[in-house]
Structures are given as structure tokens and as C-alpha cells.
Amino acid sequence: MHEIFIETEDQRAILDTVRRFVEDEVTPRAAELDAKEDPEDGFSWEIVEKAHEVGIRTMTLSEEYGGLGTDSLTTSMVIEELGKGDLGISVIFAQTLKIAQIMQKALNEEQQTRILPGFAEDPRGMLAIGITEPDNASNYFIPHPTPFATSAERADGGWIVNGMKHFISNGNRASFYLLFVQTEKGKNLADGATCFLVERDRPGFTIGRVHDKMGERLANNAELIFQDCFMPDENVVGTVGNGYNVLSDFFPQSNAYAGASVLGVAEACYAKAEEWAKIRVQGGKPLVEHDGIRAQLAEMRMLLDASRSYIHRACYLADHQEEGWDKTLGALPKAMASQAAWKIATWCMEIHGGHGFMKEFGVAKLMRDSAAFLHSDGVNRTLFLKAARFMFEE
Ligand SMILES: Cc1cc2nc3c(=O)[nH]c(=O)nc-3n(C[C@H](O)[C@H](O)[C@H](O)COP(=O)(O)OP(=O)(O)OC[C@H]3O[C@@H](n4cnc5c(N)ncnc54)[C@H](O)[C@@H]3O)c2cc1C
């Protein structure tokens, strides 16, 4: 069997650590944090610090910086495992783990030396990526001929940035950001944008609103506001005008990681549905002994397994592109996993009957969480359009 379908010893050891972390630190607190009224209160630095202690926060950093240098396949398994405990926790680390991976490829040596040691040592070090704007969102996924509204004017030794981003995961919690800014007027966002490395304390950069979300509440999303914010030339990532390619060149597995987060939620829904089907007796026998329910559970299992295989294939091939990487793998696994998760969540609710509608059973939280990735990381419809472009135009 191909190696992507077998867990190695190393992966097993890492996943055992993650499972213990989820069991000890996440599961006991997730419902209470999810219920907090103020969206900022759903985020827990304690959980982040515990993840740091067991090496999860820095796992994708190379050994030189104290990490494990985990490959994309292993990282997706970790993200899925975290998602079984809570979607928000999975997302805050998925963002940090993936951006740390991008930074080790896309930042030049000076930039890496300047920021990675500090990020590695800071138990609260989080990372974020700012692309989406109120009027420019799906346009980024299917390059539409509009420029980003967040733009920069040339200044002595750098750029003056004005504008705002919104919906940004870890937006109010990160210490470093990758920010996409229009640096060339008269061009669209695919041709005239530049990626900048931004430090949290840079003058002219402030955090706006923290969004009040219906789910994924253990993660925070926020607005990033730039008012005459000076970015020195040393903070340009890659080359000026080449921002759009930073993600595709340096991070083909981003979509599969998003799929892994929501797959974790789908797993949690399945486990709850199976457990309930075994204890709830109607029609003289447990639900699991009724054909309709058994078939439904088997279909849920199929959707989980197929989504996971797709994610694993995308992650493996992203790291071994010469073995058959195909660009649709950078768009479709998340669409599949999130559609599967939504279906599995609604079936979990159905199998619970009226009990599923009662908050105390925990199905409602899973349903709210399972909706997050129908839109996050690209609305699925736009990801299908993106894949179709790869299939028929490139
Ligand atoms: C929980 C969460 C976390 C997020 N985290 C981040 C983050 O960390 N960083 C970041 O930069 N962004 C982030 N986003 C933004 C996310 O990527 C966008 O929400 C997403 O790209 C969709 O943008 P939109 O919500 O404005 O929808 P719109 O772009 O307004 O789309 C609305 C609808 O129109 C459809 N549509 C749009 N354009 C077309 C077209 N040309 N043809 C056909 N149909 C179209 C879409 O499919 C969708 O159904 C996050 C969003 C969420 C919800």
C-alpha cells in the first residue's frame, strides 16, 4: 500500500500527544468557551500555552528553530485530530502551522532570522494571513479584474499602506501577519499586489472589530486596519507585484488543511451519532439495529473516509509534486470535506431526533461549527470555478 495510507511510528507518536492534549485541555472546556457571549472571551491563551508546552504550536518549524519539521501529511492529521476536539482550536493552530510553513519557504534569510526565533520561543506566538476585504473576497479565488482596496504608495525606503482587511482568523491574536496589498495601480489584484510581513506593533496598524460568529467560537476573527502604516522594503515577501503567487507557489496544501479542520468536526458528529444510535431504544431495539439508521451510519463513514483520503493525497502530493500534483488538489478537498461535514452534522441531528435540538446534547455546537468551512477558505462554489479553470483553461 502507498505510504500515504499507512500511519508511521512518528505520526502515531505525534497523534498520541495531540489526542492527550485534546482530551485534557480542549474537550473539558470547549462547550463553556463556545457559550461565552463576547466573541473575544471564547479564545483561551491557556490552551495556546499548553499546546506550546507539548510542541503543537511550533510543529511545522524546522529543528533549527526547535520544531519537528512535520510534513504536510502529518500536519493535516494533527489538524484533523484537533478538529475532533473543537473547530476553533483546530483553526487557530492550522493557521499558525501553515503560515510558519509558508514563512520558512517564502521569507528571505534576513526575514527568517529576524522573526522566526522570537516566534518559536513565544508561548503565545500566533500567525495570521490578511487577504479578504469587505469588497474583495471571492475575487481573490477567481481572479476578477479588481484591485485590492488596501493599497500602498511608494515612500522613501518602503511603502505607506492604507486600508482594511476583515474576517481574519487570529487577526487580533497574532504576533506576525502576511498581508496582501495593492502596490500597482491600474492592475488587478492578481497582477499588482504585494505580500508584506507585518509585525503586530507596527505603528499605523490597529485591530478593528472582533467578529461575532455563529460557530468556530474558540477562534477569533478580526478586522485589520492600516492608516498611513509604513512598511519598509525589508518587509516585502518575495518580489513587488508578485503577491498573488506567494500562496500558490509556497502553499499548495492550504485548502487540504482547511478540509482537515472541518473533517475533525465531521468525525465528532459521527462518533456522537453512533453512540446515540447504540443507546437509544425505539421500536423495541436500539436505533443501530434499524436498517435505515445503519445505512445512514455507513454512508457517513464513507464520506469521512473518502474526504480523508482526498486530503491525504493532496497533502502528500503537495510535498512530492513530481509524483503527480494536480492543481485541482489545491481547491477541491476542502469543498468535499465541508460538504460531507454539513451532511454528516445534519444526519447526526436527525439520528438524535428532538434530543439533537436540545443544547445540552452538544449537537447544536457541532452543527454551527460544521457550517464554517462551506465559506471559509473560499466559498465552495468559487473553489469549483477555480478548479474548472485549472481543468479547462490552463
Ligand atoms: C470563519 C472564517 C474565517 C476566515 N478567515 C480568513 C483569513 O484568515 N484570512 C482571509 O483573508 N480571509 C478569511 N476569511 C474570508 C473568506 O475566505 C471569505 O469569506 C470567502 O472568501 C468568501 O468571501 P465573502 O464571504 O465576502 O463572500 P462573497 O465573495 O461576497 O460571495 C458571496 C456569494 O457569491 C458567490 N460568488 C462570488 N463571486 C462569484 C463569481 N465571480 N461567480 C460566481 N459566484 C460568485 C460566492 O460563491 C458566494 O456564494 C474567513 C472567512 C470566514 C467565514
The ligand as an ORCA input file, in Angstrom:
! r2SCAN-3c Opt
* xyz 0 1
  C     -14.644     31.731      9.667
  C     -13.931     32.461      8.574
  C     -12.547     32.608      8.618
  C     -11.868     33.315      7.624
  N     -10.501     33.517      7.731
  C      -9.877     34.290      6.808
  C      -8.488     34.598      6.947
  O      -7.816     34.153      7.881
  N      -7.905     35.394      6.015
  C      -8.591     35.897      4.975
  O      -8.005     36.628      4.182
  N      -9.911     35.615      4.806
  C     -10.564     34.839      5.701
  N     -11.916     34.552      5.546
  C     -12.599     35.065      4.387
  C     -13.087     34.007      3.444
  O     -12.056     33.483      2.677
  C     -14.193     34.692      2.627
  O     -15.308     34.794      3.472
  C     -14.544     33.978      1.418
  O     -13.503     34.104      0.506
  C     -15.837     34.463      0.801
  O     -15.973     35.849      0.758
  P     -17.345     36.539      1.148
  O     -17.763     35.960      2.434
  O     -17.188     38.021      1.111
  O     -18.356     36.092      0.029
  P     -18.637     36.762     -1.484
  O     -17.339     36.892     -2.149
  O     -19.411     38.013     -1.220
  O     -19.514     35.683     -2.122
  C     -20.939     35.576     -1.885
  C     -21.521     34.501     -2.786
  O     -21.319     34.846     -4.160
  C     -20.622     33.813     -4.861
  N     -19.704     34.445     -5.837
  C     -18.801     35.433     -5.591
  N     -18.141     35.740     -6.741
  C     -18.623     34.955     -7.717
  C     -18.343     34.799     -9.112
  N     -17.431     35.541     -9.738
  N     -19.040     33.873     -9.796
  C     -19.980     33.100     -9.182
  N     -20.293     33.206     -7.879
  C     -19.617     34.103     -7.135
  C     -19.879     33.028     -3.787
  O     -19.678     31.680     -4.175
  C     -20.840     33.145     -2.601
  O     -21.825     32.131     -2.695
  C     -12.598     33.845      6.528
  C     -13.994     33.683      6.481
  C     -14.657     33.001      7.479
  C     -16.148     32.862      7.378
*
